[in-house]
């Protein structure tokens, strides 16, 4: 069930349960360029999920069923994700051993790192470095409270679906980022079919290369990237480098905090304030909106500081090299520029649809450019394949 670090085989439907919106998406992975074949999203009533806790199961179940029906995915197996304080992701060091022995020893190791009773958690791990010296190895430990995972799985089952994979939302977000990065890298390193005029044939260049030369690292391989998924009530911070998570935490601030300030300071209705949060500023004073975003965005900046202090104190890095924003708050006017200014690093908005094919009308009346950042977790789930049984 808890298959976020396992092997892959079969295409799944990604189902992302957000605090205000449910997204359902299926991707055909048979083609060289994956294609979105099914999609729908359904708004959730504000009282359905509050602070990450499901307050009205019936409302959520009906929304799940409605979303799947609109997408036309039937009762297919789904990949979904959990998040929040009940999920722990941490790199740890333990004595060097094979994977089978590590699986037996991991619970004892976890007792020292997980702030929950060991009998109340579900564990998974992956060996990151088999030998870091001194007879030790480095592993990625992932733990989640059993009752939270079981509640999530029961919710999916009660809606009539089979939860084949329950992932971690930050990993699904990273999965999308890694996919986009791989497509960019492939485009950069792809060799032309024919040499340019005046250049020697490709075979001659290969012959002159050192026999044991390793491929040069691209900047994306060495960058510490802060993936910020800004949801309705929570912003997830997930710092990665070369495919390895280094730090994950949730900040108790999301788009709802910005929307409240838009309503309070600009006298807007919730509907208009929500549009502003999604980057639609034609009805408001954009300078005032930017000032509010920078003021509230300071809370995200302050919340990021412990993450960076952890990286510095652990000797992992001096800071982050790039910020990639996703989620419903990624388009908040001026937020990307504010964070880029704060940290002196590039800040960009995720565009998972850029490297996917899809029919022109699959998103209904939604603008794909506006919609894309909201779909990073859902795309990451759908790109992920089912655990091989």
N, C-alpha and C positions, 0 to 999 in steps of 0.2 A: 504493500500500500504506500508506504512512505518512500517513494522511489526517486528522490531528487538527485541521487548520485549514482544511479545505476545505468546499465546498458540500454540500448535502443533497438527498436524494431519497427513498430507499426504506427501509422499516422493516427493522431488523436484530435479531438475537438478541444480547443482551449476555452475555458470558462472562467472568467475573472469576476469575482464578486467584490465590487468596490463599495464604499460606504454610501455612495449616491447613485451609482450606475452599475448595471451588470452588462458585461460584454461577452459575446459568444462568437467564436471565429474558427473556421477550419481552413487548413492550407494543404494543397496538393503538392506533395514533395517528390512526385515522380518525375517532374520536369527539371531541366537544368536550372531554371529560374523558378523558384516556388511561386504558386499561384493561390490567392485567396479565392476559395470557391463558395463559402458560406459566411455570412456575417449578419449580426443584429446586436442592438443594444437597447436596454430598457431602463428607464429611470426608476429609482427606488424612492419611496416616500421617506421624508427626513426622519421619521420615527422608527423606521425598520432596523437600521444599524446605527448605533450611537457610540462614539469613541471605540470603534472596532468590535463592539459587542452586539450580537444579534438580539434585538429587543422584541421583534415580531417575526417568528419563524414562518408563519403562514404567508405573510406578505412577501418574504424573501423567496419562499418556495413557488408561489404563484408567479413572481417575476422571473425566476429561473425557467419555469415552464413556458412562459410567454416568450422569453428571449429565444429559447431553443426552437419554438414553433415558428417564430418570425424568421429565424435563420434557416429553417428547413433541415435541421440536423437530426431530427427524430430522437431516438433514445440511444444514440451512439455512446460508447465509452468516452469519458472526458478526462482531461488533465486540468486540475485546478490548483490553487495555491493558498497557503496560510501565511500570516505575518503577525507582527506585534511582539509584545514583551514575553510571550510564552514561547518564542522561538529564539534559540541561541546559536550563533554562528561564530566559531572561534578557531584560530590556528593554535595548536598546542604541540609540545615536544614530548616524545615518549621513547622508551628504550626501543632500539632497532629490533624488529621481528617481522616474520612473514605476515601476510594479510589474514590468514586463518587464525593465527595466534593473537593478532591485534584485535580481531573481532571478539575474542574472549576477554581480552584485557581492557577493552575500551570502557567498559562500565566502571571499573575501578578508577581508571584515569579520569573519567567524566565527573566522578564525585568531587574531584578537587577543583573543577572548573564551572560546574553548572549549579546555579542557586536554587535547585529544586530537588526534592526527594528523588533518588535514583530510580525508585520503583514507579514513579509517576511520569516518567519521560520515555519517549521513543528516540532512539539514537541512530545515527548513520555517520559514516566517516569516509574520507578518501586520503590515501597516502600522497602527499605532495612531493616529498623528498625522502627517498629511502635511506639516505646516509648524509647527515649533516656534520658528522664527526663525533668523536667521543662515544661511539656506540649508540647514537640516538638518531631518530628520524622525525620529520615534521609531518603532521597530519592536519586535515581540516575536519573539525568536529562540528556536527550539526545535531542539535537536540530540540525537541518540542514536547510540550506537555501532552500526555496521552489523551486527556479528556478534551483538549482543544482540537486535536487531530480527529478524534472519534466524533465529536460534535459536528465538525465540518463534513466528515464523510457521511454521517447520518443525514445531514441536510441535503446533500447531493442525492443520496439514495431515496430519501422521502420525496424528492422532486421527480423521481423516476429514472435516474441515470446511474451509471456505474463509474465510480471514481477510480479509474485505473491508476492514475498517478496523482499524488498530492505533493506538490512542489513547495518550495519557499519562494515567496513573491520576489524577493531581491535576486534570487538565482534566475528566475524567469526573465527579469529585467536584464540581468547580465547576459543571458542566453541571446537576447535580441541584440545587445551591444556587440557581442562576439561575432554574431552573424554579420552585422553591418560592417564591422572592422575587417572581417575576412573578405568581404566583397570589395571593400576599398583597396585592401592589400593586393588582391588578385588583379585589380585594374591597374595598380601602380607597377607591379612587377611583370605584367604580361609582356612578352617580347613581340615585336612586330613580325609579320609573316615574312617580309623581305627587308634587307638592310637598306638604309637610306643611301642616297647617292654619295659616292666617295668613301663609304664605310666598307671595311673588309667583310667577307661573308661570315655568318654566325659561327660556322664550323671552325674558322680560323681563330675566332675569339675564344671559343671553348678550349681549343688546343693550347692556347697560351696561358690559360688559367691554372693556378696551383692545383695539384691533384686533390689535396685534402681541404681546400678552402670551404669554409662554412658560409651559408647564406647570410648576408648582412641583415642585422636587425632593423626593422622599420621603427620610426618613432613610436608607433602605437604599441610596440612590444615592450618598451621601456617606460612608458608613461604610467604614473599613478593617476587613475581616473576616478573621480567622484561621481557616481551615478546617483542623481537625486530624483526620486519618484515622488512628486508632490500630489498627494491625494486629497480627499475631502477634509479629513481631520488630522492626517499624519503625513510627515515627509520621511521617507526611508532614505537613509544614507548608506551607500554600498560602495566601498573603495576597493578597486581591483587593479591588478597589474599583470599583464601577460596571462590572463585567464584565471588568475588566483585571487580569491577574495582576501583582503587584508583586514577589513573592518566593516561591521554592519551594525547599525543602530537606527531607532525610530525617534524622530523629533515630534513633540506634541503640538505641531502647527501644520495647518494645511490650507486649502483654498477657502474653507469656511471662515477662517480668521480674516483673510483679506476681504471677503464678501461683506462681513460684518462692518469693517471699517469703511468700505465703499458706501454702504447703506447709511451709516452714522454720519460720516463727514460730507457726503455728497447728496444725501437725501434721496437715495435711489430705492426703488422696489427691489425685492430679492431677485426677481427675474432679470432686471436690467443689470444689477450688480453682478449676477452670475455671468452674463454676457461679457461684461467688462473683464472679469477674471479670465475669460477665455480669449481675451485679446481684441474684443470688438468694442472700440472706443469712439465710434462715430457720434454717439449721443452725449458725450461727456467732455469735460475739460481734460485733455490728455496730460497737461503739466501737473494738475492736481492729482490725477490718478497715479502718475509716476512718483510723485512725492509720497503718496500713501504706500505704494508698493515698496519704496526704498525704506520707509520707516518700519513697516511690518517685516520686510525682508531682513532687517537687522537681527530679528529673532532667529532666522535660519542661519545667518552668519555666526551668531553667538553659539548656536547649537552645534555647528560644525567644528568649532574650536577644540572640544575634547577629542574628537576623532583625529584631528591633526596632531594634537599633543601626544596621543597614543602612538602614532606613527613615528614621531620624533623621539619620544622616550624609549621606544623599543629598538631604535636604530634602523628602522625599516626605510624611512625617507625623511627628507626635510620638509616636505609638503606635497600638495597635489599639483599635477601638471595640466589637468583639464577637468572641466565640469560639463556633464551631460545631463540635461534636465528632461524629465518625462512626467507623465501623469496629467491630470486635469489642470494643474497649476503651472504647467511648463510655459504657457503662453501669457502669463501675467505680464502686463506691459512694463518693460524696464527691468524685470527681475534678473534676466540673464546678464544684462549689461552691468547691473549693480554688483552681482557676485563676481563677475569678471574683474571689475574694478577693485573689489575688496581683496582679491587674491592675486591679481596681476597675472591671471592665466586665461586661456581661451575658454569661453563658455558657449555651449551650443544647445539647441533643442533637438531631441531625438526625432528621427523621421523613419520609423520602421517600415513604412509603406514604400519608401524610395526604392528598395531593392526587392520588391515583391510585385508580381503581376496581379491584376484584378480587372474584372469587367467594369465598364464606366459607371453603371448604375447600381453597383453592389452596395454602396453606402447610402442609398436613397438620396435625400436632400442634403446630406452632410458634405462639407468640404473636406476632401482627404487630407489636405495640408493642415487644417485645423484639428482634424480628428486623430491624425497619426500619433502624436505624443501620448494620447490617452490609451493607446493600444499596445504599448511596449510589453506589459506583462502578459496580455492575452496572446500576442504574437509569439512571445518567448515560450509560452505553454504549447501553442500549436506547432511551433517548429520542433519542439521536443518530441521524441517518438516514445511509444509505449515501452514499458519495461518488458524485456523478453521473458516469457514464462517457461 
